[in-house]
Amino acid sequence: MTQSDPKDWGHYLAQMRATAPLVHNITNFVAMNVMANVQLAAGASPAMVHALEEVEEFAELAPALTVNIGTADGAWAAGMMRAAQVMVRRKRPWVLDPVGVGATAYRKELCAGLVALNPSVIRGNASEILALAGQGGQARGVDAGDAVAAAEAAARVLAGRTGGVVAVSGPVDFVTDGTRAAHIANGHALMPRVTVLGCSLNGVIGAFLVGQPVFEATVAALAYYGLAGEQAGAVAQGPGSFQPAFLDALAALTPEAVTAGAKVDLA
């Protein structure tokens, strides 16, 4: 592992805010409100559209898509596939969050179909990435039972299989495109104690991907997100006050502050 990379990680935040991209999100019921607020605070334009009757038409309008299988059913699953197919056809970026993929046969089958569409980014916890790569994984429902380090090799294999980037979330995040890799140490212990902050991260990654290189944009998005968590954690009294402080930090962070505060090690 190298020392912290001197790249201008804040550049990717500046570029995202300059375009304020529309991001089409098919996410779970729990995440919708928080995720939309997170994207707005970051500087993107969120849309929560999952109805099968319109999802394909709406996907044609959006420069990026995020898919989260947390509360998927048959109609949502069909919509996810259709929206992802639009992104593939249009050569636009999309992000897959395989929530609890190892928990049920239905989730495994749905994710197998989505992975076959080669997501630009797959982001999950260590257990989800291990399960998606066919290497087991000790999930507790949708929570990880494995350390990030245990999933690094699986993430590289999965990235090589899809031709995209895989991000493993944890106390120190791991991002790889199958060849290059990065560890991002930004974050705060209160972040996992507020529901759907991981789900909401997908929307920020999706926004960063628009018009930007996938590996670098993903690393920058995770550093920015984790740094906002650090700033929120410094003033929050607990999980309840953390969430509004986190939204404020996302909005207030400057590109210069991200470059200065990003804890990125390139491997």
C-alpha positions as CSV (number, residue, x, y, z in Angstrom):
1,M,0.0,0.0,0.0
2,T,1.3,3.5,-0.8
3,Q,1.1,6.6,1.3
4,S,-2.0,8.8,0.9
5,D,-2.3,9.7,-2.8
6,P,-1.9,13.4,-3.5
7,K,-4.6,13.5,-6.2
8,D,-7.1,16.3,-6.3
9,W,-10.0,14.1,-5.1
10,G,-12.1,17.2,-4.6
11,H,-12.0,17.8,-8.4
12,Y,-14.6,15.1,-8.9
13,L,-17.0,16.7,-6.4
14,A,-16.6,20.1,-8.2
15,Q,-17.3,18.4,-11.6
16,M,-20.4,16.7,-10.2
17,R,-21.8,19.9,-8.7
18,A,-21.1,21.8,-11.9
19,T,-23.5,19.5,-13.8
20,A,-25.9,18.6,-10.9
21,P,-26.8,15.3,-12.7
22,L,-30.2,13.7,-12.6
23,V,-29.8,10.3,-10.9
24,H,-32.5,7.7,-11.4
25,N,-32.8,5.6,-8.2
26,I,-34.6,2.4,-7.8
27,T,-34.1,1.8,-4.1
28,N,-35.8,0.4,-1.1
29,F,-38.8,1.9,0.8
30,V,-36.6,2.6,3.9
31,A,-34.0,4.6,1.9
32,M,-36.0,6.8,-0.4
33,N,-36.4,10.0,1.7
34,V,-32.9,9.9,3.2
35,M,-31.3,9.1,-0.1
36,A,-33.0,11.9,-1.9
37,N,-32.0,14.4,0.8
38,V,-28.4,13.1,0.7
39,Q,-28.2,13.6,-3.1
40,L,-29.7,17.1,-2.9
41,A,-27.2,18.0,-0.2
42,A,-24.3,16.7,-2.2
43,G,-25.4,18.8,-5.3
44,A,-27.1,16.2,-7.5
45,S,-30.8,15.8,-8.6
46,P,-32.5,12.7,-7.3
47,A,-35.5,10.9,-8.8
48,M,-37.1,7.9,-7.1
49,V,-38.9,6.0,-10.0
50,H,-39.6,2.3,-9.8
51,A,-43.1,1.8,-11.4
52,L,-42.8,-0.9,-14.1
53,E,-45.1,1.1,-16.3
54,E,-42.6,4.0,-16.6
55,V,-39.2,2.9,-15.4
56,E,-37.8,2.2,-18.8
57,E,-39.0,5.5,-20.3
58,F,-37.6,7.4,-17.3
59,A,-34.3,5.7,-17.5
60,E,-33.9,7.1,-21.0
61,L,-33.9,10.6,-19.5
62,A,-31.3,9.9,-16.8
63,P,-27.5,10.0,-17.2
64,A,-27.0,7.6,-14.3
65,L,-28.9,4.9,-12.4
66,T,-28.7,3.2,-9.0
67,V,-30.3,-0.1,-8.2
68,N,-30.8,-1.3,-4.6
69,I,-32.6,-4.7,-4.1
70,G,-33.5,-4.1,-0.5
71,T,-37.3,-4.4,-0.8
72,A,-37.6,-5.7,-4.3
73,D,-40.6,-7.7,-5.5
74,G,-41.4,-9.2,-8.9
75,A,-42.5,-5.9,-10.5
76,W,-39.6,-4.0,-9.0
77,A,-37.2,-6.6,-10.2
78,A,-38.5,-6.4,-13.7
79,G,-38.2,-2.6,-13.6
80,M,-34.6,-2.9,-12.3
81,M,-33.7,-5.1,-15.2
82,R,-35.3,-2.8,-17.8
83,A,-33.7,0.3,-16.4
84,A,-30.3,-1.3,-16.3
85,Q,-30.7,-2.5,-19.8
86,V,-31.3,1.1,-20.9
87,M,-28.1,2.2,-19.2
88,V,-26.1,-0.6,-20.9
89,R,-27.6,0.2,-24.3
90,R,-26.9,4.0,-23.8
91,K,-23.5,3.3,-22.4
92,R,-24.4,5.2,-19.2
93,P,-23.1,4.4,-15.7
94,W,-25.2,2.5,-13.2
95,V,-24.6,1.3,-9.6
96,L,-25.8,-2.0,-8.1
97,D,-26.3,-2.5,-4.3
98,P,-26.9,-6.3,-3.7
99,V,-28.5,-5.9,-0.3
100,G,-28.6,-9.1,1.6
101,V,-27.8,-11.1,-1.5
102,G,-26.8,-14.2,0.5
103,A,-30.0,-14.2,2.6
104,T,-32.4,-15.8,0.1
105,A,-32.6,-17.7,-3.2
106,Y,-34.7,-14.9,-4.6
107,R,-32.0,-12.2,-4.0
108,K,-29.3,-14.5,-5.4
109,E,-31.3,-15.0,-8.6
110,L,-32.1,-11.3,-9.0
111,C,-28.6,-10.2,-8.4
112,A,-27.2,-12.8,-10.8
113,G,-29.4,-11.3,-13.6
114,L,-28.3,-7.8,-12.7
115,V,-24.6,-8.6,-12.5
116,A,-24.9,-10.2,-15.9
117,L,-25.6,-6.6,-17.2
118,N,-22.1,-5.5,-16.0
119,P,-22.8,-2.7,-13.5
120,S,-20.3,0.2,-13.6
121,V,-20.0,-0.1,-9.9
122,I,-21.1,-2.8,-7.4
123,R,-21.1,-1.5,-3.8
124,G,-21.8,-3.7,-0.8
125,N,-20.6,-4.9,2.5
126,A,-18.0,-7.6,2.7
127,S,-20.5,-10.4,3.1
128,E,-22.5,-9.3,0.2
129,I,-19.5,-9.1,-2.1
130,L,-18.3,-12.5,-1.0
131,A,-21.8,-14.0,-1.7
132,L,-22.0,-12.2,-5.0
133,A,-18.6,-13.7,-6.1
134,G,-19.8,-17.2,-5.0
135,Q,-17.4,-17.3,-2.1
136,G,-19.9,-17.6,0.8
137,G,-20.1,-14.8,3.2
138,Q,-21.3,-14.6,6.8
139,A,-24.2,-12.2,6.5
140,R,-26.6,-11.5,9.3
141,G,-29.6,-10.5,7.3
142,V,-28.5,-7.4,5.5
143,D,-25.5,-6.8,7.9
144,A,-22.0,-8.0,7.2
145,G,-20.5,-10.8,9.2
146,D,-17.1,-10.5,7.4
147,A,-14.3,-8.0,7.6
148,V,-13.5,-5.9,4.5
149,A,-10.1,-7.5,4.1
150,A,-11.8,-10.9,3.7
151,A,-13.6,-9.7,0.6
152,E,-10.8,-7.9,-1.2
153,A,-9.8,-10.9,-3.3
154,A,-13.4,-11.6,-4.1
155,A,-13.9,-7.9,-5.1
156,R,-11.0,-8.1,-7.5
157,V,-12.5,-11.3,-9.1
158,L,-15.9,-9.7,-9.4
159,A,-14.5,-6.5,-10.9
160,G,-12.6,-8.6,-13.5
161,R,-15.8,-10.5,-14.3
162,T,-17.9,-7.4,-14.8
163,G,-15.3,-5.1,-16.2
164,G,-16.5,-2.5,-13.7
165,V,-15.5,-1.3,-10.2
166,V,-16.3,-3.0,-6.9
167,A,-16.5,-1.1,-3.7
168,V,-16.5,-2.9,-0.3
169,S,-17.9,-0.7,2.5
170,G,-16.6,-0.9,6.0
171,P,-14.5,1.0,8.6
172,V,-11.9,1.3,5.8
173,D,-13.5,1.0,2.4
174,F,-11.9,-1.0,-0.4
175,V,-12.3,-0.1,-4.1
176,T,-10.9,-2.0,-7.1
177,D,-11.3,-2.3,-10.8
178,G,-9.6,-5.7,-10.8
179,T,-6.2,-4.2,-11.4
180,R,-6.0,-1.0,-9.4
181,A,-7.2,-0.7,-5.8
182,A,-7.6,1.9,-3.1
183,H,-8.4,2.0,0.6
184,I,-10.4,4.9,1.9
185,A,-10.2,5.5,5.7
186,N,-12.6,8.4,6.0
187,G,-15.7,7.8,8.0
188,H,-17.2,7.9,11.5
189,A,-18.5,5.2,13.9
190,L,-22.0,6.8,14.0
191,M,-22.5,6.2,10.3
192,P,-23.6,2.5,10.6
193,R,-26.0,3.5,13.4
194,V,-28.2,5.6,11.1
195,T,-30.3,3.5,8.8
196,V,-29.7,3.6,5.0
197,L,-26.7,5.8,5.0
198,G,-25.0,3.0,3.1
199,C,-27.9,2.8,0.6
200,S,-27.8,6.6,0.2
201,L,-24.1,6.4,-0.7
202,N,-25.1,4.7,-3.9
203,G,-26.8,7.9,-5.1
204,V,-23.7,9.9,-4.5
205,I,-21.5,7.4,-6.3
206,G,-24.0,7.5,-9.2
207,A,-23.8,11.3,-9.4
208,F,-20.0,11.3,-9.3
209,L,-19.9,8.8,-12.2
210,V,-21.6,11.1,-14.7
211,G,-18.9,12.1,-17.2
212,Q,-16.0,11.0,-15.0
213,P,-13.7,8.0,-14.8
214,V,-15.4,5.2,-12.9
215,F,-12.5,4.1,-10.6
216,E,-11.4,7.6,-9.6
217,A,-14.9,9.0,-9.2
218,T,-15.9,6.1,-7.0
219,V,-12.9,6.6,-4.7
220,A,-13.6,10.3,-4.6
221,A,-17.3,9.8,-3.7
222,L,-16.4,7.5,-0.8
223,A,-13.8,9.9,0.5
224,Y,-16.2,12.8,0.3
225,Y,-19.0,10.8,2.0
226,G,-16.7,9.6,4.8
227,L,-15.3,13.0,5.4
228,A,-18.8,14.4,5.7
229,G,-19.4,11.7,8.3
230,E,-16.3,12.7,10.2
231,Q,-17.4,16.4,10.3
232,A,-20.9,15.4,11.4
233,G,-19.6,13.1,14.1
234,A,-17.5,15.9,15.6
235,V,-20.7,17.8,16.5
236,A,-23.4,15.2,16.9
237,Q,-24.5,14.0,20.3
238,G,-25.7,10.6,18.9
239,P,-27.4,9.0,15.9
240,G,-30.4,11.3,16.1
241,S,-28.4,14.5,15.7
242,F,-25.9,12.9,13.4
243,Q,-28.3,12.7,10.4
244,P,-29.0,16.4,10.1
245,A,-25.4,17.3,10.8
246,F,-24.4,14.8,8.1
247,L,-26.6,16.5,5.5
248,D,-25.2,19.9,6.5
249,A,-21.6,18.5,6.1
250,L,-22.4,17.1,2.7
251,A,-23.6,20.5,1.6
252,A,-20.8,22.5,3.2
253,L,-17.8,20.5,2.1
254,T,-15.8,22.2,-0.6
255,P,-13.7,20.5,-3.2
256,E,-10.6,21.9,-1.5
257,A,-11.6,20.4,1.8
258,V,-12.1,17.0,0.2
259,T,-8.7,17.1,-1.4
260,A,-7.1,18.1,1.9
261,G,-9.1,15.6,4.1
262,A,-9.3,12.5,1.8
263,K,-7.6,9.5,3.4
264,V,-6.9,7.5,0.3
265,D,-4.2,4.9,-0.1
266,L,-3.6,3.4,-3.5
267,A,-2.5,-0.2,-3.6
